[in-house]
Amino acid sequence: MYTQLHKQLKQPYHRSRYDSSLGLLTSKFADMLRHSPDGILELNVVCQKLGAPKRRVYDITNVLEGIRLIRKKSKNHVQWL
């Protein structure tokens, strides 16, 4: 039984807690922002590429905006400062 469960957990569709952690998502978000040509990201695209719910992305942007690393340009766009 343990072997079957262990095999199921290693399936490619299974996401670990780390894969969806806020820390990892923030790191990926920052990489996307650093590599954007003009330092501006559209949040809908970020959600799609990261496979994360919009609420999680907004959590990230709220913290980064609070410590003045980004600013909101419009409703769905943020800019690196």
C-alpha positions as protocol buffer text, in pm:
chain_id: "A"
residue {
  index: 1
  type: MET
  ca { x: 0 y: 0 z: 0 }
}
residue {
  index: 2
  type: TYR
  ca { x: 280 y: 245 z: 84 }
}
residue {
  index: 3
  type: THR
  ca { x: 443 y: 175 z: -253 }
}
residue {
  index: 4
  type: GLN
  ca { x: 123 y: 257 z: -442 }
}
residue {
  index: 5
  type: LEU
  ca { x: 75 y: 583 z: -252 }
}
residue {
  index: 6
  type: HIS
  ca { x: 440 y: 674 z: -302 }
}
residue {
  index: 7
  type: LYS
  ca { x: 407 y: 615 z: -680 }
}
residue {
  index: 8
  type: GLN
  ca { x: 90 y: 825 z: -692 }
}
residue {
  index: 9
  type: LEU
  ca { x: 263 y: 1114 z: -521 }
}
residue {
  index: 10
  type: LYS
  ca { x: 540 y: 1112 z: -779 }
}
residue {
  index: 11
  type: GLN
  ca { x: 296 y: 1151 z: -1067 }
}
residue {
  index: 12
  type: PRO
  ca { x: 365 y: 1463 z: -1279 }
}
residue {
  index: 13
  type: TYR
  ca { x: 23 y: 1611 z: -1203 }
}
residue {
  index: 14
  type: HIS
  ca { x: 86 y: 1610 z: -828 }
}
residue {
  index: 15
  type: ARG
  ca { x: 200 y: 1943 z: -684 }
}
residue {
  index: 16
  type: SER
  ca { x: 388 y: 1953 z: -358 }
}
residue {
  index: 17
  type: ARG
  ca { x: 331 y: 2221 z: -99 }
}
residue {
  index: 18
  type: TYR
  ca { x: 663 y: 2381 z: -196 }
}
residue {
  index: 19
  type: ASP
  ca { x: 554 y: 2407 z: -561 }
}
residue {
  index: 20
  type: SER
  ca { x: 264 y: 2629 z: -459 }
}
residue {
  index: 21
  type: SER
  ca { x: 434 y: 2812 z: -172 }
}
residue {
  index: 22
  type: LEU
  ca { x: 415 y: 3188 z: -155 }
}
residue {
  index: 23
  type: GLY
  ca { x: 796 y: 3208 z: -132 }
}
residue {
  index: 24
  type: LEU
  ca { x: 848 y: 3017 z: -454 }
}
residue {
  index: 25
  type: LEU
  ca { x: 575 y: 3212 z: -634 }
}
residue {
  index: 26
  type: THR
  ca { x: 733 y: 3539 z: -517 }
}
residue {
  index: 27
  type: SER
  ca { x: 1072 y: 3428 z: -647 }
}
residue {
  index: 28
  type: LYS
  ca { x: 924 y: 3336 z: -985 }
}
residue {
  index: 29
  type: PHE
  ca { x: 728 y: 3663 z: -992 }
}
residue {
  index: 30
  type: ALA
  ca { x: 1046 y: 3864 z: -926 }
}
residue {
  index: 31
  type: ASP
  ca { x: 1230 y: 3675 z: -1202 }
}
residue {
  index: 32
  type: MET
  ca { x: 950 y: 3754 z: -1446 }
}
residue {
  index: 33
  type: LEU
  ca { x: 961 y: 4119 z: -1344 }
}
residue {
  index: 34
  type: ARG
  ca { x: 1341 y: 4138 z: -1380 }
}
residue {
  index: 35
  type: HIS
  ca { x: 1327 y: 3987 z: -1727 }
}
residue {
  index: 36
  type: SER
  ca { x: 1038 y: 4197 z: -1855 }
}
residue {
  index: 37
  type: PRO
  ca { x: 1166 y: 4442 z: -2117 }
}
residue {
  index: 38
  type: ASP
  ca { x: 1019 y: 4754 z: -1958 }
}
residue {
  index: 39
  type: GLY
  ca { x: 988 y: 4637 z: -1596 }
}
residue {
  index: 40
  type: ILE
  ca { x: 610 y: 4613 z: -1632 }
}
residue {
  index: 41
  type: LEU
  ca { x: 401 y: 4298 z: -1591 }
}
residue {
  index: 42
  type: GLU
  ca { x: 38 y: 4226 z: -1666 }
}
residue {
  index: 43
  type: LEU
  ca { x: -99 y: 4032 z: -1370 }
}
residue {
  index: 44
  type: ASN
  ca { x: -335 y: 3817 z: -1578 }
}
residue {
  index: 45
  type: VAL
  ca { x: -37 y: 3690 z: -1777 }
}
residue {
  index: 46
  type: VAL
  ca { x: 157 y: 3626 z: -1455 }
}
residue {
  index: 47
  type: CYS
  ca { x: -129 y: 3417 z: -1315 }
}
residue {
  index: 48
  type: GLN
  ca { x: -143 y: 3215 z: -1634 }
}
residue {
  index: 49
  type: LYS
  ca { x: 233 y: 3153 z: -1658 }
}
residue {
  index: 50
  type: LEU
  ca { x: 274 y: 3068 z: -1290 }
}
residue {
  index: 51
  type: GLY
  ca { x: -44 y: 2863 z: -1275 }
}
residue {
  index: 52
  type: ALA
  ca { x: -139 y: 3052 z: -961 }
}
residue {
  index: 53
  type: PRO
  ca { x: -473 y: 3195 z: -852 }
}
residue {
  index: 54
  type: LYS
  ca { x: -510 y: 3570 z: -890 }
}
residue {
  index: 55
  type: ARG
  ca { x: -551 y: 3605 z: -512 }
}
residue {
  index: 56
  type: ARG
  ca { x: -201 y: 3461 z: -453 }
}
residue {
  index: 57
  type: VAL
  ca { x: -47 y: 3697 z: -710 }
}
residue {
  index: 58
  type: TYR
  ca { x: -226 y: 3991 z: -547 }
}
residue {
  index: 59
  type: ASP
  ca { x: -85 y: 3882 z: -209 }
}
residue {
  index: 60
  type: ILE
  ca { x: 263 y: 3905 z: -361 }
}
residue {
  index: 61
  type: THR
  ca { x: 203 y: 4242 z: -525 }
}
residue {
  index: 62
  type: ASN
  ca { x: 55 y: 4390 z: -206 }
}
residue {
  index: 63
  type: VAL
  ca { x: 365 y: 4299 z: -5 }
}
residue {
  index: 64
  type: LEU
  ca { x: 609 y: 4418 z: -273 }
}
residue {
  index: 65
  type: GLU
  ca { x: 414 y: 4741 z: -309 }
}
residue {
  index: 66
  type: GLY
  ca { x: 417 y: 4786 z: 69 }
}
residue {
  index: 67
  type: ILE
  ca { x: 796 y: 4769 z: 79 }
}
residue {
  index: 68
  type: ARG
  ca { x: 817 y: 4995 z: -228 }
}
residue {
  index: 69
  type: LEU
  ca { x: 972 y: 4752 z: -474 }
}
residue {
  index: 70
  type: ILE
  ca { x: 687 y: 4781 z: -723 }
}
residue {
  index: 71
  type: ARG
  ca { x: 400 y: 5018 z: -797 }
}
residue {
  index: 72
  type: LYS
  ca { x: 66 y: 4966 z: -963 }
}
residue {
  index: 73
  type: LYS
  ca { x: 51 y: 5133 z: -1302 }
}
residue {
  index: 74
  type: SER
  ca { x: -310 y: 5037 z: -1362 }
}
residue {
  index: 75
  type: LYS
  ca { x: -561 y: 4780 z: -1242 }
}
residue {
  index: 76
  type: ASN
  ca { x: -375 y: 4476 z: -1382 }
}
residue {
  index: 77
  type: HIS
  ca { x: -23 y: 4613 z: -1440 }
}
residue {
  index: 78
  type: VAL
  ca { x: 266 y: 4657 z: -1198 }
}
residue {
  index: 79
  type: GLN
  ca { x: 606 y: 4818 z: -1250 }
}
residue {
  index: 80
  type: TRP
  ca { x: 941 y: 4745 z: -1089 }
}
residue {
  index: 81
  type: LEU
  ca { x: 1085 y: 5049 z: -908 }
}
